[in-house]
Amino acid sequence: MMSQDCPHMREQFGPLIDGELTADERTMVEAHVRECADCRAVLETLESLHGQLTATLQPLRQRAAAVADRAVSHWE
């Protein structure tokens, strides 16, 4: 069941996954998620999607970086 804290906590999920929260903020969100099954499920879904996107986009990032490096070295 969603509590009054859930909307605020869910706003923190992106920064949590990206490692952008302070230690205190991370502790607060993690404590909430341990107690709230709804938020835990949302966070687990977001973490899974983040992992899938990272795995899918990593090769594209590497190719783009290689193209950029070649272009810069060509112009230098």
N, C-alpha and C positions, 0 to 999 in steps of 0.2 A: 504494500500500500504506500502511495506517495505521501511523504511528509512535507511540511513547509520548507524544509531545508533542501529538498530534492532539486528544485530548479537552480538554486545557487550552486549546488554540488555538481550538477551536470554541466554547468558553464565551465567548470574547472577540469573536465575530462580531457579536452584537447591539450591544454597546457600540461596536465599530468602525463599524458602519453608522450608528449614532446620533451618532457624533462624540464619544464620551465617553471615549476612551482618551487617555492621555498620549502625547506624541510618541514616547517610548521604547517604550511598549507597542504603539503602532501600527506602528512600525518592525519590532518583533519579529514581530508577527502577519503583516505583509506579507511579510517575509522567508520565513517558514514557508510561506505560501501560494504564493510563487513556486516553491518547491521541491517542494511536495506537491500532486500533481494531484487527489487525492481531496478535500482541504480546499479547493482552488481551485474545484472543481466545486460543493461545498456552498455556499461563499461566493457564487459567481455566482448560484446558485439563490435564496439568501436576498436578495441585492441586487435581483434581478428581482422577487421577491415584494414586497419593501419598496416598490419603485417602483410596482408595480401597486396595492398597497393605498393608498399615498399619493394616487395619481391618482384612485382610486375614492372615497376618504373625504374628499378636500379639499372638494368641493361640499357635502357633508353638514356638515362643520365650519363652513363659511361660513354656511350657513343656520341652524345652531344658534346661532352667534354673533350673527347678526342678530336671532333670536328673543329671545335673552337680553338684548341691548341694548335692544330694544323693551320688554321686561318691566321692566327696571331703570329706563328713562326714564319708564315709566308710573307706577311706584311712587314716583319721586322727586318 
